[in-house]
Amino acid sequence: MEFTFRGCRIFVSFWFAAILAVSAVLDPSGGVLCGLLAAVAHELGHLLEMARQNCLPKKIAFKMFRVDMVDSRRNERSYQRDLRIILAGPGLNFLLAALCLPVYLLLPYQWLGMFFSANLLVGFFNIQPIATLDGGAALYAILSVRLGEKKASFWASFFSFVILVPLAALGFWILLRNPYQFSLLFISVYLMGVLVLQKTDYL
């Protein structure tokens, strides 16, 4: 499925839509669906700020496990404008969590609690100062203003490894104690792999 919004082509792959549909059917609790919706809301936060700044990307593709953006106007923006776009993603997650909490306390529906938790987790995860996440991108934007791009890139990567190496060690220790608890180790190794093998894309 593909459509255009304000000059931006938005593509939703079959597999992305299929995952949403299958999650709704196979997970009656709605936990997986809430997580996916929180992830979509996160990307929507970036896009809303980009629309406010009148700099929407040329194309957005919602694929099976990721969202790709073709942002040809990125080099035209200041670091301050980039910072607002970066923080808008987790910002929308925290806003939705804040709106869900009082409603959940009054009307304790299970799906509301899960949507609150999902947005909180997605927001906190992405705000970590790791170069491949929004927090790392925000750190890079701030450091670039003060230190320049080259030094900012070095320090952003340095802080990322300072955080990821202990997390990977903790994940390995958890895996030794429980063979089924591999999530932390997997995420840490994946993020380190992306950081090492690819040139970091700060958004």
N, C-alpha and C positions, 0 to 999 in steps of 0.2 A: 504494500500500500504506500502511495506517495502523494503528497500534496504540497502546496506552496503557501507560505505565510510571510507577508511583507518582504517578498523577494528571497526568502529562505526556503530551500527545498527540504522537506522533512520526509524521510523514508523510514517506514516501520517494516522490518523483515518478517517473513512468515514465521520463523523460529521464535522471534521475540514474542509475537502474538500468541504462538502456540504454548510457550512456557507460561504465559499469564493464564491461558485457558486451562491448561493441564493442572497448574497449581490450584486454581479455583475448584477443580473437580476432585483431585486426589488429596488435597489438604483441607478437610472440612473445617479445621480450626481457623484457617485463614492466615496463619503465621507467615508462610512463604509469600503469599500474595501481598501482605502488609509490608514485608521487606522489599519486594520488588517495587511497590508503589512509593515507598520512602526513597528508593534509589532514583526513580523517575522524578519525584519531587525535587530531589537534590539537583539533577540536571536542569529541571525547570527553573530553579532559582538562578542558576547561571544565565539561562536564556532570557529571563525576565529583565535582569540587569543589563544584559547586552541590548535588549530591545529598548530599554529606557535610554541607553546611551546611543541608540540608533546605529549599532554596529553588529547586527545579527550575522552569524556565519553564513556562508553561501549554501552549505548543506549540513544537515544533521541526520545521522543514520543510527537508528535503534536496532542493534544486532543482538545475537544470542546472549553474549556475556559482556557486552560493552556498548558504549555510546561514542560514536566517532563524530567529530566536528571539523569541518573545513573552514578555517578562520583565516582568510587571506588578508584581513585588515589589522591583524594583531600588531604588526610592527608600527602601525600608525598611532597606537594608543600609548599614553603615558603609563608609567608604573602605578601611579595613583588610581587611574581608571581601571587598570588590570586588577589591582588589589580589590576594588569594590566588586568586580565580576567574580573573582576567586572566592571571596567570602560570602557572596550571595547564595551559593549552593548550600553549605552547612547552615547559613543563616536561616534559610527557608525551612530546613529540617528542624532547627531549634524553635522557630516560630510555630510550626505545626504541632510540635510536642507540647509547647506552652499552651496552645489552644485546646489540645486534647485532654490535658490533665484535669482542669476543673470540670469539664464535661464528664470525664470518666468517673470522677469522685461523686458526681451527682447521679449519673446513669452508668453503673459499672458493667457495661457490655464488654465481653471478652475481646472483641475485635478492636474496640477503642484502646484498650490497654496495650494490645499488641502493636497497634499503629503508633501509639505514643513511644513505646520501647524501641520500635524499629527506627523511627525518626531520630531518637536520641542516640542510638548506636551508630547510625549512618553519619550523623553530624559529628559526633566525637571521633569516630574513626577517621573521617576525612580531614579533620582539623589538626591532626597530629603533624608535627614539623618534619615530615618525611618527604623527600623531593618529589616523589611520584604522586603525592596526595595534595589536596588543596592547602593544607597547613604548610607544607614545604614550598609550594608555589608562592604563598603569601610571604613566607620568610625570604625567599629569593627576591621578590619585588621590593621588599623593605630594604634588604641589604644592597640591592642594585643602586638605589638612590644614594646610599651613603658610601659604598665601596666600589661601585662599578660592576659591570656584568661578570668579568672574569673572576674576581675575588668572591663575588656573591655566589657564583656557581660552585666554586670550591667549598665555601663554608656551608652552603645548603647541602651538598653531598656529604660533607664531613659530619654534620649533625645527624643526617639520615642514618649513616652507618653507626654512629654512637648510640642511636636508639634501636636500630634493627638487630645489631649483633647480640646484645643482651636479650632481646625478645626472642630471637632464634634459639639461643641457649636455653631460655626458660621453656620455650615450646618443645625442645628436644627432651628436657627433663620431664615435662608433663607426659610426653609420648612414652618414655621409658616406664613411667608409673601406670599409665593407662594407654594401651595400644590404640584405642578408639579416639583419643583426644589429640588429633593431629592438626587441628585448624590453625592454631597460633604459629606452629612451625611452618606450615604450608604458606600462610600469608606472608610471614617474615622472609622466607626464602624467595618467594615469588617477587616481592617488592625489591629485594636486593638484586635479583636477577634482572629485573627491568632497569634498575638503576645502573647496573654494570654494562649490560649489553646494548642498551639504547641510549641515545642522547635524550636527556630529560626534556619532556615537553611540559612547561609550567602552566598547564590548565587542563 
